[in-house]
Amino acid sequence: MLLCLTVDHRNADLALLERIERRTDTVTTALSDPELARGAVVLATCNRFEAYLDAPGLAPEQALDGLARATGLSRTELSAACSVHRGEAAAEHLFAVSSGLESASVGEAEIAGQVRRAIDAARASGRASTELERLFQQAMVVSKRVKHRTGLQTRGRSLVQLALALVDSRVGDWQACRVLLIGTGAYAGASLAALRAHGAKHIGVYSPSGRADAFADSHGIRPVARDALDAELRDTDLVVACSTVHEPLLTRERFDDTVTEGSPPFCSRFGRLPAPERSRTRPRLLIDMGLPRNIAPDVAGVAGVELLDLETIALHAPIPELGAELEARDIVRTAAAEFTALRAERDAIPALRELRSFVNGILEDELSRIRDRATGGATEPDHTAETEAALRHLAGRLLHRPTVRLRELAREGRAGEGAGAVSTLLGEPSTRGGS
């Protein structure tokens, strides 16, 4: 049985997602317990936390209890925020996630890479079962199919692209804007590409883990030393934070309130954000893409500082292009149904092997007799070859219909009936054989 436990931006606020994210390692270890599941893959992104389990016989309630214990959340609190998907529904959900259909910004392209890295991490640590490997590999195939057939991921914008669009009117001249990028992971690379697409030229990078020099050298930007962060913040117009820290890196103490005043917050739920009420010398714009947060929420209270976090970005996510999304969801549903059917067909493999072994055993006995006769000169070599080809063709024809029927029964959830029929007809191995 495939199980998926998901907590995302639709059902949980950012604070709850942060609490779970901080315990990702603990959760992953707990859900990977062999007594609980044969395999586990954890997908943690900026607006979702998901666990995919290969766990035959595991009840969803048991999985939720395990997740609650690992996260330190009450069962009631977790149940209110967590959705559970089983079997085909779990496959359909993952296919939709990897295609960007469940993102705050529908069609975002980065999620496919995050899904791929999740199965890579599980494989590297020995947590990826064969069933989960098949599931995630198919998710990658479906994501590419959606991208090429619908163009949804081309139309959709990533969260960082959406965030930059929201601050576009505040920045004004992107070429003159001083930008500080915090973080050096995969999302930092996407953020840097989005900043350059807007025309940003003056970009520095700071890394809490000390990787700023390597990232800056490979991307052609300026590194910011650990002891230079506060000075950099005083001269920066825009901060884009996307580091994997467990506690806020930028706290209120790092900011002063002497630069500007009167800057309106990002509070409009619909439409374009309001223009400043009065001119400002230089606002400091902060975009927090981190989960857990990179920037403490109370920084928004500093005069002249505007903070845009994941919750606010999600509120401004555009309505998707409905035609493309509907087509994409149809692709996802069809793929999930086919994946489930193929999984069911694998239940017929033991019966198919038994049937083919029986027929092929008789075939080889007959072919051996024919070859012996040819060796003794009783038949011509050409006739022997023709007879062998005819018998193999006949065996294939005889096996075809039973093979198709066994697979059909498996797709209908009746693989046991097919296996029982084969065993009943063929009898015990000791009673088999040709005459």
C-alpha positions as a Markdown table, in Angstrom:
| # | Residue | x | y | z |
|---|---|---|---|---|
| 1 | Met | 0.0 | 0.0 | 0.0 |
| 2 | Leu | 1.3 | 3.5 | -0.9 |
| 3 | Leu | 0.5 | 6.2 | 1.6 |
| 4 | Cys | 1.1 | 9.9 | 1.4 |
| 5 | Leu | 0.8 | 12.3 | 4.3 |
| 6 | Thr | 0.8 | 15.9 | 3.2 |
| 7 | Val | 0.8 | 19.2 | 5.0 |
| 8 | Asp | 0.8 | 22.2 | 2.6 |
| 9 | His | 0.0 | 25.8 | 2.2 |
| 10 | Arg | -3.7 | 25.1 | 1.7 |
| 11 | Asn | -4.3 | 23.5 | 5.1 |
| 12 | Ala | -1.6 | 24.8 | 7.3 |
| 13 | Asp | -0.2 | 28.2 | 8.2 |
| 14 | Leu | 3.5 | 29.0 | 7.8 |
| 15 | Ala | 4.1 | 28.6 | 11.6 |
| 16 | Leu | 3.0 | 25.0 | 11.6 |
| 17 | Leu | 5.0 | 24.2 | 8.5 |
| 18 | Glu | 8.0 | 25.6 | 10.1 |
| 19 | Arg | 7.6 | 23.5 | 13.2 |
| 20 | Ile | 7.5 | 20.4 | 11.1 |
| 21 | Glu | 10.4 | 21.5 | 8.8 |
| 22 | Arg | 12.6 | 22.0 | 11.8 |
| 23 | Arg | 12.2 | 18.3 | 12.7 |
| 24 | Thr | 12.6 | 16.9 | 9.1 |
| 25 | Asp | 15.5 | 14.7 | 10.1 |
| 26 | Thr | 13.6 | 13.3 | 13.1 |
| 27 | Val | 10.5 | 12.7 | 11.0 |
| 28 | Thr | 12.4 | 11.0 | 8.2 |
| 29 | Thr | 14.1 | 8.7 | 10.7 |
| 30 | Ala | 10.8 | 7.8 | 12.4 |
| 31 | Leu | 8.9 | 7.1 | 9.2 |
| 32 | Ser | 11.8 | 5.0 | 7.8 |
| 33 | Asp | 11.5 | 2.5 | 10.7 |
| 34 | Pro | 11.3 | -0.9 | 9.0 |
| 35 | Glu | 8.6 | -1.9 | 11.4 |
| 36 | Leu | 6.5 | 0.9 | 10.0 |
| 37 | Ala | 7.3 | 0.9 | 6.3 |
| 38 | Arg | 9.4 | -0.8 | 3.7 |
| 39 | Gly | 10.4 | 2.6 | 2.3 |
| 40 | Ala | 9.9 | 6.3 | 2.9 |
| 41 | Val | 10.5 | 9.5 | 0.9 |
| 42 | Val | 10.2 | 12.9 | 2.4 |
| 43 | Leu | 9.5 | 15.9 | 0.3 |
| 44 | Ala | 10.0 | 19.2 | 2.1 |
| 45 | Thr | 9.7 | 22.5 | 0.2 |
| 46 | Cys | 9.0 | 26.1 | 1.0 |
| 47 | Asn | 5.2 | 25.5 | 1.2 |
| 48 | Arg | 4.7 | 21.8 | 1.8 |
| 49 | Phe | 5.8 | 18.8 | 3.8 |
| 50 | Glu | 5.0 | 15.4 | 2.5 |
| 51 | Ala | 5.9 | 11.8 | 3.4 |
| 52 | Tyr | 5.4 | 9.0 | 0.9 |
| 53 | Leu | 5.4 | 5.5 | 2.5 |
| 54 | Asp | 5.6 | 2.0 | 1.0 |
| 55 | Ala | 3.7 | 0.4 | 3.9 |
| 56 | Pro | 1.5 | -2.7 | 3.2 |
| 57 | Gly | -0.9 | -3.1 | 6.0 |
| 58 | Leu | -0.2 | 0.2 | 7.7 |
| 59 | Ala | -3.4 | 2.1 | 8.6 |
| 60 | Pro | -3.4 | 5.8 | 8.0 |
| 61 | Glu | -4.1 | 6.4 | 11.7 |
| 62 | Gln | -0.9 | 4.6 | 12.6 |
| 63 | Ala | 1.1 | 6.7 | 10.1 |
| 64 | Leu | -0.5 | 9.9 | 11.5 |
| 65 | Asp | 0.4 | 8.8 | 15.1 |
| 66 | Gly | 4.0 | 8.2 | 14.0 |
| 67 | Leu | 4.2 | 11.6 | 12.3 |
| 68 | Ala | 2.6 | 13.4 | 15.3 |
| 69 | Arg | 5.2 | 11.8 | 17.7 |
| 70 | Ala | 8.1 | 12.7 | 15.4 |
| 71 | Thr | 7.0 | 16.3 | 15.0 |
| 72 | Gly | 5.9 | 16.9 | 18.6 |
| 73 | Leu | 2.5 | 18.0 | 17.4 |
| 74 | Ser | -0.7 | 16.8 | 19.0 |
| 75 | Arg | -2.7 | 14.3 | 17.0 |
| 76 | Thr | -5.7 | 16.7 | 16.9 |
| 77 | Glu | -3.5 | 19.6 | 15.6 |
| 78 | Leu | -1.8 | 17.4 | 13.0 |
| 79 | Ser | -5.1 | 15.8 | 11.7 |
| 80 | Ala | -6.6 | 19.2 | 11.1 |
| 81 | Ala | -3.7 | 20.2 | 8.8 |
| 82 | Cys | -2.7 | 16.8 | 7.3 |
| 83 | Ser | -4.3 | 15.2 | 4.2 |
| 84 | Val | -3.9 | 11.4 | 3.7 |
| 85 | His | -3.8 | 9.8 | 0.2 |
| 86 | Arg | -3.8 | 6.1 | -0.4 |
| 87 | Gly | -3.1 | 3.9 | -3.3 |
| 88 | Glu | -4.0 | 5.4 | -6.6 |
| 89 | Ala | -4.8 | 8.7 | -4.9 |
| 90 | Ala | -1.2 | 8.9 | -3.5 |
| 91 | Ala | 0.2 | 8.4 | -7.0 |
| 92 | Glu | -2.2 | 11.0 | -8.5 |
| 93 | His | -1.2 | 13.5 | -5.8 |
| 94 | Leu | 2.5 | 13.1 | -6.4 |
| 95 | Phe | 2.1 | 13.4 | -10.1 |
| 96 | Ala | 0.1 | 16.6 | -9.6 |
| 97 | Val | 2.7 | 18.0 | -7.2 |
| 98 | Ser | 5.6 | 17.2 | -9.5 |
| 99 | Ser | 3.8 | 18.9 | -12.4 |
| 100 | Gly | 3.3 | 22.1 | -10.4 |
| 101 | Leu | -0.5 | 21.7 | -10.1 |
| 102 | Glu | -0.5 | 21.8 | -6.3 |
| 103 | Ser | 1.9 | 24.8 | -5.9 |
| 104 | Ala | 0.9 | 28.2 | -4.6 |
| 105 | Ser | 1.9 | 29.5 | -8.0 |
| 106 | Val | 0.4 | 26.9 | -10.3 |
| 107 | Gly | 2.8 | 25.6 | -12.9 |
| 108 | Glu | 6.0 | 26.5 | -11.1 |
| 109 | Ala | 8.9 | 24.6 | -12.6 |
| 110 | Glu | 11.2 | 24.2 | -9.6 |
| 111 | Ile | 9.1 | 21.6 | -7.9 |
| 112 | Ala | 10.0 | 18.9 | -10.4 |
| 113 | Gly | 13.7 | 19.3 | -9.3 |
| 114 | Gln | 12.7 | 19.2 | -5.6 |
| 115 | Val | 10.8 | 15.9 | -6.2 |
| 116 | Arg | 13.8 | 14.4 | -8.0 |
| 117 | Arg | 16.1 | 15.4 | -5.2 |
| 118 | Ala | 13.7 | 13.9 | -2.6 |
| 119 | Ile | 14.0 | 10.4 | -4.2 |
| 120 | Asp | 17.7 | 10.8 | -4.7 |
| 121 | Ala | 18.2 | 11.5 | -1.0 |
| 122 | Ala | 16.0 | 8.5 | -0.1 |
| 123 | Arg | 18.0 | 6.3 | -2.4 |
| 124 | Ala | 21.3 | 7.5 | -1.1 |
| 125 | Ser | 20.3 | 6.7 | 2.5 |
| 126 | Gly | 18.7 | 3.3 | 1.6 |
| 127 | Arg | 15.1 | 4.4 | 2.3 |
| 128 | Ala | 13.8 | 4.1 | -1.2 |
| 129 | Ser | 11.9 | 0.8 | -1.8 |
| 130 | Thr | 11.4 | -0.6 | -5.3 |
| 131 | Glu | 7.8 | 0.6 | -5.3 |
| 132 | Leu | 8.7 | 4.2 | -4.3 |
| 133 | Glu | 11.4 | 4.2 | -7.0 |
| 134 | Arg | 8.8 | 3.3 | -9.6 |
| 135 | Leu | 6.4 | 5.9 | -8.3 |
| 136 | Phe | 8.9 | 8.8 | -8.3 |
| 137 | Gln | 10.4 | 7.8 | -11.7 |
| 138 | Gln | 6.9 | 7.9 | -13.2 |
| 139 | Ala | 6.2 | 11.2 | -11.5 |
| 140 | Met | 9.2 | 12.6 | -13.4 |
| 141 | Val | 7.8 | 11.2 | -16.7 |
| 142 | Val | 4.3 | 12.7 | -16.0 |
| 143 | Ser | 5.9 | 16.1 | -15.1 |
| 144 | Lys | 7.7 | 16.2 | -18.5 |
| 145 | Arg | 4.5 | 15.1 | -20.3 |
| 146 | Val | 2.5 | 17.9 | -18.7 |
| 147 | Lys | 5.2 | 20.4 | -19.5 |
| 148 | His | 5.4 | 19.5 | -23.2 |
| 149 | Arg | 1.7 | 18.9 | -23.9 |
| 150 | Thr | 0.2 | 21.8 | -22.0 |
| 151 | Gly | 2.9 | 24.5 | -21.6 |
| 152 | Leu | 1.6 | 25.0 | -18.1 |
| 153 | Gln | 5.1 | 25.2 | -16.5 |
| 154 | Thr | 6.1 | 27.7 | -19.1 |
| 155 | Arg | 3.2 | 29.9 | -18.3 |
| 156 | Gly | 3.4 | 29.4 | -14.6 |
| 157 | Arg | 5.7 | 31.5 | -12.5 |
| 158 | Ser | 7.9 | 30.3 | -9.6 |
| 159 | Leu | 7.3 | 31.8 | -6.2 |
| 160 | Val | 10.5 | 33.9 | -6.4 |
| 161 | Gln | 9.4 | 35.2 | -9.8 |
| 162 | Leu | 6.0 | 36.1 | -8.3 |
| 163 | Ala | 7.7 | 37.8 | -5.3 |
| 164 | Leu | 9.9 | 39.9 | -7.6 |
| 165 | Ala | 6.9 | 40.9 | -9.6 |
| 166 | Leu | 5.2 | 42.1 | -6.4 |
| 167 | Val | 8.2 | 44.4 | -5.5 |
| 168 | Asp | 8.8 | 45.5 | -9.0 |
| 169 | Ser | 7.1 | 48.9 | -8.5 |
| 170 | Arg | 9.1 | 49.5 | -5.3 |
| 171 | Val | 12.4 | 48.8 | -6.9 |
| 172 | Gly | 12.1 | 51.0 | -9.9 |
| 173 | Asp | 15.6 | 50.8 | -11.4 |
| 174 | Trp | 16.7 | 47.2 | -11.1 |
| 175 | Gln | 20.1 | 48.0 | -12.6 |
| 176 | Ala | 20.9 | 50.4 | -9.7 |
| 177 | Cys | 19.3 | 48.2 | -7.0 |
| 178 | Arg | 21.8 | 46.7 | -4.5 |
| 179 | Val | 20.7 | 43.1 | -3.9 |
| 180 | Leu | 21.7 | 40.6 | -1.2 |
| 181 | Leu | 21.0 | 37.0 | -1.8 |
| 182 | Ile | 21.1 | 34.8 | 1.3 |
| 183 | Gly | 21.6 | 31.1 | 0.6 |
| 184 | Thr | 23.6 | 29.0 | -1.9 |
| 185 | Gly | 21.3 | 26.0 | -2.5 |
| 186 | Ala | 19.2 | 25.1 | -5.6 |
| 187 | Tyr | 16.6 | 27.7 | -4.8 |
| 188 | Ala | 19.3 | 30.4 | -4.6 |
| 189 | Gly | 20.3 | 29.5 | -8.1 |
| 190 | Ala | 16.7 | 30.0 | -9.3 |
| 191 | Ser | 16.4 | 33.2 | -7.4 |
| 192 | Leu | 19.6 | 34.6 | -8.9 |
| 193 | Ala | 18.3 | 33.7 | -12.4 |
| 194 | Ala | 15.1 | 35.6 | -11.7 |
| 195 | Leu | 16.9 | 38.6 | -10.4 |
| 196 | Arg | 19.1 | 38.8 | -13.5 |
| 197 | Ala | 16.0 | 38.4 | -15.7 |
| 198 | His | 14.7 | 41.6 | -14.0 |
| 199 | Gly | 18.0 | 43.4 | -14.8 |
| 200 | Ala | 19.7 | 43.3 | -11.4 |
| 201 | Lys | 23.4 | 43.9 | -11.7 |
| 202 | His | 24.7 | 44.6 | -8.1 |
| 203 | Ile | 24.2 | 41.2 | -6.4 |
| 204 | Gly | 26.1 | 39.9 | -3.3 |
| 205 | Val | 25.6 | 36.5 | -1.7 |
| 206 | Tyr | 25.9 | 35.5 | 1.9 |
| 207 | Ser | 26.0 | 31.9 | 3.1 |
| 208 | Pro | 25.4 | 31.0 | 6.8 |
| 209 | Ser | 27.2 | 27.7 | 6.0 |
| 210 | Gly | 30.2 | 29.4 | 4.6 |
| 211 | Arg | 29.7 | 28.6 | 0.9 |
| 212 | Ala | 29.4 | 32.2 | -0.4 |
| 213 | Asp | 32.9 | 32.3 | -2.0 |
| 214 | Ala | 32.3 | 29.1 | -4.1 |
| 215 | Phe | 28.8 | 30.1 | -5.1 |
| 216 | Ala | 29.9 | 33.7 | -6.0 |
| 217 | Asp | 32.8 | 32.4 | -8.0 |
| 218 | Ser | 30.7 | 30.0 | -10.1 |
| 219 | His | 27.9 | 32.5 | -10.7 |
| 220 | Gly | 29.9 | 35.7 | -11.2 |
| 221 | Ile | 28.6 | 37.7 | -8.3 |
| 222 | Arg | 30.1 | 39.2 | -5.1 |
| 223 | Pro | 30.6 | 37.1 | -1.9 |
| 224 | Val | 29.8 | 38.7 | 1.5 |
| 225 | Ala | 31.9 | 37.6 | 4.4 |
| 226 | Arg | 30.4 | 36.5 | 7.6 |
| 227 | Asp | 31.6 | 39.5 | 9.6 |
| 228 | Ala | 30.4 | 41.9 | 6.9 |
| 229 | Leu | 26.7 | 41.0 | 7.0 |
| 230 | Asp | 25.4 | 43.9 | 9.1 |
| 231 | Ala | 27.3 | 46.4 | 7.0 |
| 232 | Glu | 25.9 | 44.8 | 3.9 |
| 233 | Leu | 22.4 | 45.0 | 5.2 |
| 234 | Arg | 22.7 | 48.8 | 5.8 |
| 235 | Asp | 23.7 | 49.3 | 2.1 |
| 236 | Thr | 21.2 | 46.9 | 0.6 |
| 237 | Asp | 18.0 | 47.8 | -1.1 |
| 238 | Leu | 16.6 | 44.3 | -1.6 |
| 239 | Val | 17.2 | 41.0 | 0.3 |
| 240 | Val | 16.2 | 37.7 | -1.1 |
| 241 | Ala | 16.6 | 35.0 | 1.7 |
| 242 | Cys | 16.3 | 31.3 | 0.8 |
| 243 | Ser | 18.7 | 29.6 | 3.1 |
| 244 | Thr | 18.0 | 26.3 | 5.0 |
| 245 | Val | 18.5 | 27.7 | 8.5 |
| 246 | His | 16.4 | 26.4 | 11.5 |
| 247 | Glu | 16.1 | 29.7 | 13.2 |
| 248 | Pro | 15.7 | 33.2 | 11.7 |
| 249 | Leu | 19.0 | 34.6 | 10.5 |
| 250 | Leu | 17.9 | 38.2 | 10.2 |
| 251 | Thr | 16.3 | 39.4 | 13.4 |
| 252 | Arg | 15.0 | 42.8 | 14.4 |
| 253 | Glu | 18.3 | 43.7 | 16.1 |
| 254 | Arg | 20.1 | 43.7 | 12.8 |
| 255 | Phe | 17.9 | 46.5 | 11.4 |
| 256 | Asp | 17.7 | 50.1 | 12.5 |
| 257 | Asp | 14.7 | 52.4 | 12.0 |
| 258 | Thr | 16.5 | 55.5 | 10.9 |
| 259 | Val | 16.4 | 55.1 | 7.2 |
| 260 | Thr | 12.9 | 55.6 | 6.0 |
| 261 | Glu | 9.4 | 56.0 | 7.3 |
| 262 | Gly | 5.9 | 55.7 | 5.9 |
| 263 | Ser | 6.3 | 52.6 | 3.8 |
| 264 | Pro | 3.0 | 50.7 | 3.5 |
| 265 | Pro | 3.1 | 46.9 | 4.2 |
| 266 | Phe | 2.3 | 44.1 | 1.7 |
| 267 | Cys | -1.3 | 43.8 | 2.8 |
| 268 | Ser | -3.4 | 44.0 | -0.2 |
| 269 | Arg | -5.0 | 40.6 | -0.9 |
| 270 | Phe | -6.0 | 41.3 | -4.5 |
| 271 | Gly | -4.7 | 43.4 | -7.4 |
| 272 | Arg | -1.6 | 45.5 | -7.5 |
| 273 | Leu | 0.0 | 46.5 | -4.2 |
| 274 | Pro | -0.6 | 50.1 | -3.1 |
| 275 | Ala | 1.9 | 52.8 | -3.9 |
| 276 | Pro | 3.9 | 54.5 | -1.1 |
| 277 | Glu | 1.9 | 57.2 | 0.7 |
| 278 | Arg | 4.9 | 59.5 | 0.5 |
| 279 | Ser | 8.3 | 59.5 | -1.0 |
| 280 | Arg | 11.1 | 57.6 | 0.7 |
| 281 | Thr | 14.8 | 57.9 | 0.5 |
| 282 | Arg | 15.5 | 54.2 | 0.1 |
| 283 | Pro | 13.2 | 51.5 | 1.3 |
| 284 | Arg | 14.6 | 48.2 | 2.3 |
| 285 | Leu | 12.7 | 45.3 | 0.8 |
| 286 | Leu | 13.0 | 41.9 | 2.3 |
| 287 | Ile | 11.8 | 38.7 | 0.6 |
| 288 | Asp | 11.8 | 35.6 | 2.8 |
| 289 | Met | 11.6 | 32.4 | 0.7 |
| 290 | Gly | 12.8 | 30.2 | 3.6 |
| 291 | Leu | 11.0 | 27.5 | 5.5 |
| 292 | Pro | 11.7 | 27.7 | 8.3 |
| 293 | Arg | 11.8 | 31.5 | 8.1 |
| 294 | Asn | 15.1 | 33.2 | 7.4 |
| 295 | Ile | 13.7 | 36.6 | 8.6 |
| 296 | Ala | 12.0 | 37.1 | 11.9 |
| 297 | Pro | 8.4 | 38.3 | 11.4 |
| 298 | Asp | 8.8 | 41.3 | 13.8 |
| 299 | Val | 11.3 | 42.8 | 11.4 |
| 300 | Ala | 8.2 | 44.0 | 9.5 |
| 301 | Gly | 7.7 | 46.4 | 12.3 |
| 302 | Val | 10.9 | 48.3 | 11.6 |
| 303 | Ala | 10.2 | 51.7 | 10.0 |
| 304 | Gly | 11.3 | 51.7 | 6.3 |
| 305 | Val | 11.4 | 47.9 | 6.0 |
| 306 | Glu | 8.9 | 46.0 | 4.0 |
| 307 | Leu | 8.8 | 42.2 | 4.5 |
| 308 | Leu | 7.3 | 39.8 | 2.0 |
| 309 | Asp | 7.0 | 36.2 | 3.2 |
| 310 | Leu | 5.6 | 33.0 | 1.7 |
| 311 | Glu | 2.1 | 33.5 | 3.1 |
| 312 | Thr | 1.8 | 36.9 | 1.5 |
| 313 | Ile | 3.3 | 35.7 | -1.8 |
| 314 | Ala | 0.7 | 32.8 | -1.9 |
| 315 | Leu | -2.1 | 35.3 | -1.4 |
| 316 | His | -1.0 | 37.1 | -4.6 |
| 317 | Ala | -0.6 | 33.9 | -6.6 |
| 318 | Pro | -2.4 | 34.5 | -10.0 |
| 319 | Ile | -5.4 | 32.5 | -11.2 |
| 320 | Pro | -4.0 | 29.7 | -13.4 |
| 321 | Glu | -4.8 | 29.4 | -17.0 |
| 322 | Leu | -7.8 | 27.1 | -16.6 |
| 323 | Gly | -7.6 | 25.4 | -20.0 |
| 324 | Ala | -4.0 | 24.3 | -19.5 |
| 325 | Glu | -4.6 | 23.2 | -15.9 |
| 326 | Leu | -7.6 | 21.1 | -16.8 |
| 327 | Glu | -5.7 | 19.3 | -19.5 |
| 328 | Ala | -2.8 | 18.8 | -17.1 |
| 329 | Arg | -5.0 | 17.3 | -14.5 |
| 330 | Asp | -6.5 | 15.0 | -17.0 |
| 331 | Ile | -3.0 | 13.8 | -17.9 |
| 332 | Val | -2.2 | 13.3 | -14.2 |
| 333 | Arg | -5.4 | 11.3 | -13.6 |
| 334 | Thr | -4.9 | 9.0 | -16.6 |
| 335 | Ala | -1.2 | 8.4 | -15.6 |
| 336 | Ala | -2.2 | 7.6 | -12.0 |
| 337 | Ala | -4.8 | 5.1 | -13.2 |
| 338 | Glu | -2.3 | 3.4 | -15.5 |
| 339 | Phe | 0.4 | 3.3 | -12.8 |
| 340 | Thr | -2.1 | 1.6 | -10.4 |
| 341 | Ala | -3.1 | -0.9 | -13.1 |
| 342 | Leu | 0.5 | -1.8 | -13.8 |
| 343 | Arg | 1.1 | -2.2 | -10.1 |
| 344 | Ala | -1.9 | -4.6 | -9.9 |
| 345 | Glu | -0.6 | -6.5 | -13.0 |
| 346 | Arg | 2.6 | -7.3 | -11.1 |
| 347 | Asp | 0.4 | -9.4 | -8.7 |
| 348 | Ala | -0.2 | -11.8 | -11.6 |
| 349 | Ile | 3.5 | -12.4 | -12.1 |
| 350 | Pro | 3.7 | -15.6 | -9.9 |
| 351 | Ala | 0.8 | -17.2 | -11.7 |
| 352 | Leu | 2.2 | -16.2 | -15.1 |
| 353 | Arg | 5.5 | -17.7 | -14.3 |
| 354 | Glu | 3.9 | -21.0 | -13.1 |
| 355 | Leu | 1.8 | -21.2 | -16.3 |
| 356 | Arg | 4.7 | -20.4 | -18.6 |
| 357 | Ser | 7.0 | -22.8 | -16.8 |
| 358 | Phe | 4.5 | -25.6 | -17.3 |
| 359 | Val | 4.0 | -24.9 | -21.0 |
| 360 | Asn | 7.7 | -24.2 | -21.7 |
| 361 | Gly | 8.7 | -27.4 | -19.9 |
| 362 | Ile | 6.5 | -29.5 | -22.2 |
| 363 | Leu | 7.8 | -27.6 | -25.2 |
| 364 | Glu | 11.4 | -28.2 | -24.4 |
| 365 | Asp | 10.7 | -31.9 | -23.9 |
| 366 | Glu | 9.1 | -32.2 | -27.3 |
| 367 | Leu | 11.9 | -30.2 | -28.9 |
| 368 | Ser | 14.5 | -32.4 | -27.3 |
| 369 | Arg | 12.8 | -35.5 | -28.8 |
| 370 | Ile | 12.8 | -33.9 | -32.3 |
| 371 | Arg | 16.5 | -33.0 | -32.0 |
| 372 | Asp | 17.3 | -36.5 | -31.0 |
| 373 | Arg | 15.6 | -37.9 | -34.0 |
| 374 | Ala | 17.4 | -35.4 | -36.3 |
| 375 | Thr | 20.7 | -36.5 | -34.8 |
| 376 | Gly | 19.9 | -40.1 | -35.5 |
| 377 | Gly | 19.1 | -39.3 | -39.1 |
| 378 | Ala | 15.4 | -40.0 | -38.8 |
| 379 | Thr | 14.4 | -36.5 | -40.0 |
| 380 | Glu | 16.0 | -33.8 | -42.2 |
| 381 | Pro | 17.6 | -30.8 | -40.4 |
| 382 | Asp | 15.4 | -28.3 | -42.4 |
| 383 | His | 12.3 | -30.1 | -41.3 |
| 384 | Thr | 13.5 | -30.1 | -37.7 |
| 385 | Ala | 14.0 | -26.3 | -37.8 |
| 386 | Glu | 10.6 | -25.8 | -39.3 |
| 387 | Thr | 9.0 | -28.0 | -36.7 |
| 388 | Glu | 10.7 | -26.2 | -33.8 |
| 389 | Ala | 9.6 | -22.8 | -35.1 |
| 390 | Ala | 6.0 | -24.1 | -35.5 |
| 391 | Leu | 5.9 | -25.5 | -31.9 |
| 392 | Arg | 7.3 | -22.3 | -30.4 |
| 393 | His | 4.7 | -20.3 | -32.3 |
| 394 | Leu | 2.0 | -22.7 | -31.1 |
| 395 | Ala | 3.1 | -22.4 | -27.5 |
| 396 | Gly | 3.0 | -18.6 | -27.7 |
| 397 | Arg | -0.5 | -18.7 | -29.2 |
| 398 | Leu | -1.6 | -21.1 | -26.4 |
| 399 | Leu | -0.2 | -18.8 | -23.7 |
| 400 | His | -1.5 | -15.5 | -25.1 |
| 401 | Arg | -5.1 | -15.6 | -23.9 |
| 402 | Pro | -4.4 | -17.0 | -20.4 |
| 403 | Thr | -1.7 | -14.3 | -20.0 |
| 404 | Val | -4.1 | -11.5 | -21.0 |
| 405 | Arg | -6.8 | -12.9 | -18.7 |
| 406 | Leu | -4.5 | -13.2 | -15.7 |
| 407 | Arg | -3.4 | -9.6 | -16.2 |
| 408 | Glu | -7.1 | -8.5 | -16.5 |
| 409 | Leu | -8.0 | -10.3 | -13.3 |
| 410 | Ala | -5.0 | -8.6 | -11.5 |
| 411 | Arg | -6.2 | -5.1 | -12.7 |
| 412 | Glu | -9.6 | -5.9 | -11.3 |
| 413 | Gly | -8.0 | -6.8 | -7.9 |
| 414 | Arg | -8.6 | -10.5 | -8.5 |
| 415 | Ala | -5.1 | -11.8 | -8.9 |
| 416 | Gly | -5.7 | -14.4 | -6.2 |
| 417 | Glu | -8.5 | -15.9 | -8.3 |
| 418 | Gly | -6.2 | -16.2 | -11.3 |
| 419 | Ala | -3.4 | -17.8 | -9.3 |
| 420 | Gly | -5.8 | -20.3 | -7.7 |
| 421 | Ala | -7.1 | -21.3 | -11.1 |
| 422 | Val | -3.7 | -21.9 | -12.5 |
| 423 | Ser | -2.6 | -24.0 | -9.5 |
| 424 | Thr | -5.9 | -26.0 | -9.6 |
| 425 | Leu | -5.6 | -26.7 | -13.3 |
| 426 | Leu | -1.9 | -27.6 | -13.3 |
| 427 | Gly | -1.8 | -29.5 | -10.1 |
| 428 | Glu | 1.2 | -29.9 | -7.8 |
| 429 | Pro | 4.6 | -29.8 | -9.4 |
| 430 | Ser | 5.2 | -33.5 | -8.8 |
| 431 | Thr | 2.1 | -34.4 | -10.9 |
| 432 | Arg | 3.0 | -32.4 | -13.9 |
| 433 | Gly | 4.8 | -33.4 | -17.1 |
| 434 | Gly | 4.3 | -34.4 | -20.7 |
| 435 | Ser | 3.3 | -37.8 | -21.8 |
